[in-house]
Amino acid sequence: MVDHATVLETAKKAAYEAGKIILTAVPLNVVEKSLSDYVTDVDYKCQNQIKDIIKNTFPDHNFLAEEDGQSFESKNNLWIIDPLDGTTNFIHDLKHSAVSIAFYSGNEIKTGVIYDPYNDEMFYAEKGKGAYLNGKKISVSVQADAGRSLVATGMPFRKHDKIPKYFECMAEVLRNSSCLRRMGSASLDLAYTACGRFEMFFEGWLSPWDIAAGIIIVEEAGGTVCDFRGEKKYFEHGCVIASSGSAHEHFFKIINNFLKDDQ
């Protein structure tokens, strides 16, 4: 039986140590893995640090880490790791990146940690125990007026064929909200939704390590998470909507109308 308190503390320690690397390192080697998708030597340093810390406590556990080139497969005791979410921001010295670590077992996410080293903000959640930011409990926005909602999104930079329909959807969301933000780190977009800075976040064609930790943090903060069809198959295709309860139905209808067939 896994001690989930130890899982959480291990994830927090690993995220913090990787964050220290991000704060002090300079990317000396930048490689384009695929279209507009980059990796640096710092990504690898962070990933190795995270895995070493976890292996020290849980030597028999499994890993799905971004820079290992694996696909998601449901396993018990699986650590889902994005060592540096927002690599493009990091390369350009835009100080908005994070470390994202989730623990998955029993066909569900049990624990999630997202650490922003630039602002020293540690978001975390454990299944059934609420969501927290630096030790203080957080909850999603209570804004009931969709027209006053601040919405975060990302761009389909790997899927150029999706751009026309996606931008149509973005335009309609903009017409029905206060404004849109594109920050460049899906994990932090989810964390910000969990603590009420955004009312909603949506993006398509992400990877499990981009969203796993953020999903449980949003849900434990009282929010709703689904894919563009209202299901929970976001690990299959990377399409996700995360929102406060008051905003969800309004924006889900818009996104579902435009993007359900492109998922």
Secondary structure, DSSP 8 states (H G I E B T S, - for coil): ---HHHHHHHHHHHHHHHHHHHHH-----EEEEETTEEEEHHHHHHHHHHHHHHHHH-TT-EEEEGGGT------SSEEEEEEEE-HHHHHTT-S--EEEEEEEETTEEEEEEEEETTTTEEEEEETTS-EEETTEEE-------GGG-EEEE---TT-GGGHHHHHHHHHHHHHTSSEEE--S-HHHHHHHHHTTS-SEEEESS--HHHHHHHHHHHHHTT-EEE-TTSSS-HHHH--EEEE-HHHHHHHHHHHHHHHTTT-
